[in-house]
Amino acid sequence: MKAIIALLMLTIPVAAHDGYERYRNPVTGISCCNNQDCRPMPADEVEARLREIKGGVTVDGVFVEDAQIQEGPDGRWHICETKQRYLFCVLRPRPSF
């Protein structure tokens, strides 16, 4: 029975942005998933593209105010943007205590 359930689960389509669908930009209300590219940023990409500044961050020089940044699901930065790099959501690392 377990094998049948496992096989069925392999054939069920999984949402491309599973896990991001609950996030919305807190200011614009735009869904972060929005059938676009949401993903964790590798450390080298964070270093190259993201700068923390007073009142928010810049990503490729575009300012994102703190009010638009949410806490992400883990200890990494996440970004949601189109292939043309239109940025619509930024998730900051969850603080570790």
PyRosetta script that sets phi, psi and omega in degrees:
from pyrosetta import init, pose_from_sequence

init()
pose = pose_from_sequence("MKAIIALLMLTIPVAAHDGYERYRNPVTGISCCNNQDCRPMPADEVEARLREIKGGVTVDGVFVEDAQIQEGPDGRWHICETKQRYLFCVLRPRPSF")
pose.set_psi(1, -44.2)
pose.set_omega(1, 179.3)
pose.set_phi(2, -60.4)
pose.set_psi(2, -37.0)
pose.set_omega(2, 179.9)
pose.set_phi(3, -65.4)
pose.set_psi(3, -38.6)
pose.set_omega(3, 178.8)
pose.set_phi(4, -65.7)
pose.set_psi(4, -43.5)
pose.set_omega(4, 178.8)
pose.set_phi(5, -62.6)
pose.set_psi(5, -42.6)
pose.set_omega(5, 179.3)
pose.set_phi(6, -62.1)
pose.set_psi(6, -41.7)
pose.set_omega(6, 178.1)
pose.set_phi(7, -64.0)
pose.set_psi(7, -42.7)
pose.set_omega(7, 178.6)
pose.set_phi(8, -62.8)
pose.set_psi(8, -39.1)
pose.set_omega(8, -179.7)
pose.set_phi(9, -65.7)
pose.set_psi(9, -30.8)
pose.set_omega(9, 178.2)
pose.set_phi(10, -69.7)
pose.set_psi(10, -25.7)
pose.set_omega(10, -177.4)
pose.set_phi(11, -93.0)
pose.set_psi(11, -11.0)
pose.set_omega(11, 179.5)
pose.set_phi(12, -81.5)
pose.set_psi(12, 125.7)
pose.set_omega(12, 179.6)
pose.set_phi(13, -62.7)
pose.set_psi(13, 139.6)
pose.set_omega(13, 179.4)
pose.set_phi(14, -107.6)
pose.set_psi(14, 138.6)
pose.set_omega(14, 179.3)
pose.set_phi(15, -59.0)
pose.set_psi(15, 136.0)
pose.set_omega(15, -176.5)
pose.set_phi(16, -63.0)
pose.set_psi(16, -26.5)
pose.set_omega(16, -176.3)
pose.set_phi(17, -119.7)
pose.set_psi(17, 35.9)
pose.set_omega(17, -179.0)
pose.set_phi(18, -52.2)
pose.set_psi(18, 127.8)
pose.set_omega(18, -179.6)
pose.set_phi(19, 103.3)
pose.set_psi(19, -23.7)
pose.set_omega(19, -179.8)
pose.set_phi(20, -97.3)
pose.set_psi(20, -12.4)
pose.set_omega(20, -174.0)
pose.set_phi(21, -62.6)
pose.set_psi(21, -21.4)
pose.set_omega(21, 179.9)
pose.set_phi(22, -81.9)
pose.set_psi(22, -9.8)
pose.set_omega(22, -178.1)
pose.set_phi(23, -91.8)
pose.set_psi(23, 137.0)
pose.set_omega(23, 174.3)
pose.set_phi(24, -134.6)
pose.set_psi(24, 145.6)
pose.set_omega(24, 174.4)
pose.set_phi(25, -61.6)
pose.set_psi(25, 121.0)
pose.set_omega(25, -174.6)
pose.set_phi(26, -64.2)
pose.set_psi(26, -20.7)
pose.set_omega(26, -179.0)
pose.set_phi(27, -94.5)
pose.set_psi(27, -48.7)
pose.set_omega(27, -176.4)
pose.set_phi(28, -87.5)
pose.set_psi(28, -22.4)
pose.set_omega(28, -177.2)
pose.set_phi(29, 80.1)
pose.set_psi(29, -0.3)
pose.set_omega(29, -179.5)
pose.set_phi(30, -68.5)
pose.set_psi(30, 135.4)
pose.set_omega(30, 176.5)
pose.set_phi(31, -64.2)
pose.set_psi(31, 134.3)
pose.set_omega(31, 179.2)
pose.set_phi(32, -70.9)
pose.set_psi(32, -34.6)
pose.set_omega(32, 179.3)
pose.set_phi(33, -68.6)
pose.set_psi(33, -63.4)
pose.set_omega(33, 171.2)
pose.set_phi(34, 43.8)
pose.set_psi(34, 28.4)
pose.set_omega(34, -178.3)
pose.set_phi(35, 56.6)
pose.set_psi(35, 27.6)
pose.set_omega(35, 178.1)
pose.set_phi(36, -114.5)
pose.set_psi(36, -168.5)
pose.set_omega(36, -173.5)
pose.set_phi(37, -92.5)
pose.set_psi(37, 104.1)
pose.set_omega(37, 171.9)
pose.set_phi(38, -110.8)
pose.set_psi(38, 133.1)
pose.set_omega(38, -176.7)
pose.set_phi(39, -163.7)
pose.set_psi(39, 158.1)
pose.set_omega(39, 171.7)
pose.set_phi(40, -70.6)
pose.set_psi(40, 146.3)
pose.set_omega(40, 177.8)
pose.set_phi(41, -92.9)
pose.set_psi(41, 126.6)
pose.set_omega(41, 173.9)
pose.set_phi(42, -62.9)
pose.set_psi(42, 152.7)
pose.set_omega(42, -176.2)
pose.set_phi(43, -54.0)
pose.set_psi(43, -39.6)
pose.set_omega(43, -178.8)
pose.set_phi(44, -68.4)
pose.set_psi(44, -31.8)
pose.set_omega(44, 177.0)
pose.set_phi(45, -72.0)
pose.set_psi(45, -40.3)
pose.set_omega(45, 176.4)
pose.set_phi(46, -58.3)
pose.set_psi(46, -47.1)
pose.set_omega(46, -178.6)
pose.set_phi(47, -62.1)
pose.set_psi(47, -37.7)
pose.set_omega(47, -176.8)
pose.set_phi(48, -80.1)
pose.set_psi(48, -32.8)
pose.set_omega(48, -169.1)
pose.set_phi(49, -112.0)
pose.set_psi(49, -25.1)
pose.set_omega(49, -169.3)
pose.set_phi(50, -113.9)
pose.set_psi(50, 135.0)
pose.set_omega(50, 176.1)
pose.set_phi(51, -129.8)
pose.set_psi(51, 127.2)
pose.set_omega(51, 174.2)
pose.set_phi(52, -84.3)
pose.set_psi(52, 127.0)
pose.set_omega(52, 179.5)
pose.set_phi(53, -133.7)
pose.set_psi(53, 170.7)
pose.set_omega(53, 179.8)
pose.set_phi(54, -59.9)
pose.set_psi(54, 126.1)
pose.set_omega(54, 176.7)
pose.set_phi(55, 87.0)
pose.set_psi(55, 1.6)
pose.set_omega(55, 179.1)
pose.set_phi(56, 161.2)
pose.set_psi(56, -147.7)
pose.set_omega(56, 177.9)
pose.set_phi(57, -138.2)
pose.set_psi(57, 163.9)
pose.set_omega(57, 166.2)
pose.set_phi(58, -117.5)
pose.set_psi(58, 140.6)
pose.set_omega(58, 174.2)
pose.set_phi(59, -122.3)
pose.set_psi(59, 115.2)
pose.set_omega(59, -174.9)
pose.set_phi(60, 53.5)
pose.set_psi(60, 35.4)
pose.set_omega(60, 178.2)
pose.set_phi(61, 84.9)
pose.set_psi(61, -5.4)
pose.set_omega(61, 179.0)
pose.set_phi(62, -90.7)
pose.set_psi(62, 123.6)
pose.set_omega(62, -177.9)
pose.set_phi(63, -76.2)
pose.set_psi(63, 133.0)
pose.set_omega(63, 174.5)
pose.set_phi(64, -124.4)
pose.set_psi(64, 114.3)
pose.set_omega(64, -176.7)
pose.set_phi(65, -71.4)
pose.set_psi(65, 154.1)
pose.set_omega(65, 180.0)
pose.set_phi(66, -51.9)
pose.set_psi(66, -36.1)
pose.set_omega(66, -178.5)
pose.set_phi(67, -61.8)
pose.set_psi(67, -21.4)
pose.set_omega(67, -179.3)
pose.set_phi(68, -96.9)
pose.set_psi(68, -4.0)
pose.set_omega(68, -176.6)
pose.set_phi(69, -100.3)
pose.set_psi(69, 131.3)
pose.set_omega(69, 179.6)
pose.set_phi(70, -109.7)
pose.set_psi(70, 163.3)
pose.set_omega(70, 173.3)
pose.set_phi(71, -77.0)
pose.set_psi(71, 129.3)
pose.set_omega(71, -179.5)
pose.set_phi(72, -81.2)
pose.set_psi(72, -177.9)
pose.set_omega(72, -175.0)
pose.set_phi(73, -80.5)
pose.set_psi(73, -9.3)
pose.set_omega(73, -175.0)
pose.set_phi(74, -152.4)
pose.set_psi(74, -160.2)
pose.set_omega(74, -176.6)
pose.set_phi(75, -90.4)
pose.set_psi(75, 22.9)
pose.set_omega(75, -178.8)
pose.set_phi(76, -123.4)
pose.set_psi(76, 159.7)
pose.set_omega(76, 170.4)
pose.set_phi(77, -75.9)
pose.set_psi(77, 142.4)
pose.set_omega(77, 174.8)
pose.set_phi(78, -126.0)
pose.set_psi(78, 150.5)
pose.set_omega(78, -178.2)
pose.set_phi(79, -136.9)
pose.set_psi(79, 143.7)
pose.set_omega(79, 175.1)
pose.set_phi(80, -124.0)
pose.set_psi(80, 118.4)
pose.set_omega(80, -177.0)
pose.set_phi(81, -154.2)
pose.set_psi(81, 158.0)
pose.set_omega(81, 176.2)
pose.set_phi(82, -77.5)
pose.set_psi(82, 171.6)
pose.set_omega(82, 177.2)
pose.set_phi(83, -62.9)
pose.set_psi(83, -24.8)
pose.set_omega(83, 177.4)
pose.set_phi(84, -85.8)
pose.set_psi(84, 8.6)
pose.set_omega(84, 179.4)
pose.set_phi(85, 66.7)
pose.set_psi(85, 31.3)
pose.set_omega(85, 169.0)
pose.set_phi(86, -77.7)
pose.set_psi(86, 114.2)
pose.set_omega(86, -173.6)
pose.set_phi(87, -87.6)
pose.set_psi(87, 128.8)
pose.set_omega(87, 176.8)
pose.set_phi(88, -128.0)
pose.set_psi(88, -11.0)
pose.set_omega(88, 174.2)
pose.set_phi(89, -152.1)
pose.set_psi(89, 142.2)
pose.set_omega(89, 173.6)
pose.set_phi(90, -130.7)
pose.set_psi(90, 130.5)
pose.set_omega(90, 177.5)
pose.set_phi(91, -116.1)
pose.set_psi(91, 126.9)
pose.set_omega(91, -178.2)
pose.set_phi(92, -92.2)
pose.set_psi(92, 159.2)
pose.set_omega(92, 179.7)
pose.set_phi(93, -60.9)
pose.set_psi(93, 142.4)
pose.set_omega(93, 174.3)
pose.set_phi(94, -69.4)
pose.set_psi(94, 131.6)
pose.set_omega(94, 180.0)
pose.set_phi(95, -62.0)
pose.set_psi(95, 141.2)
pose.set_omega(95, 175.5)
pose.set_phi(96, -108.0)
pose.set_psi(96, 128.0)
pose.set_omega(96, -176.1)
pose.set_phi(97, -107.4)
pose.dump_pdb("model.pdb")
